[in-house]
Amino acid sequence: MKLKNLMMAATASVALTLGAASQAAPVGFAECVSESFVSFPGNVVEAAVNAPELSTLVTALTEAGLVDTLANAEDITVYAPTNDAFAAIPADILNAILADVDLLTNILIYHVTQGINDPRSFVHPVRRNTLLDQQVYYAYNNGEARVNNAAVECTGVNATNGRIWILGSVLFPNL
């Protein structure tokens, strides 16, 4: 399967599960924006390692050789898909992504922006550049803060070198 076809199939599959990705009742805009951050005493990678719901992301970061890069980066924001978000991708497509280090790396760095960003703060779409040099957009839609179309947990995690936002689905760049 060609790279573009693989990405289109993965995006379509994940799009079908967006409604089921977040089971919590939507929180109003003001309530979501006012939620406090959780502080973690280590870097973004250490925070992810300590979150069982991010174990697939940690495995992917390891496979792509990005652990040290993200652990040593300064002032980054990581949009972290949960294990359930990765599980929503059909197994054959996920396995193909995990087996292609270049593709995996591109997908993972698309989940990182420079600077400490807060996607909960925007009612109207606002774009931010990712480390892949493509943009993600923030918006508040259907009662949820979102990055692209992925639901964002209202509570962010502040780590020593950046911030993590938990996402209900995997983001896919244009490749």
Disulfide bonds with the S-S distance in Angstrom:
Cys32-Cys154 2.18
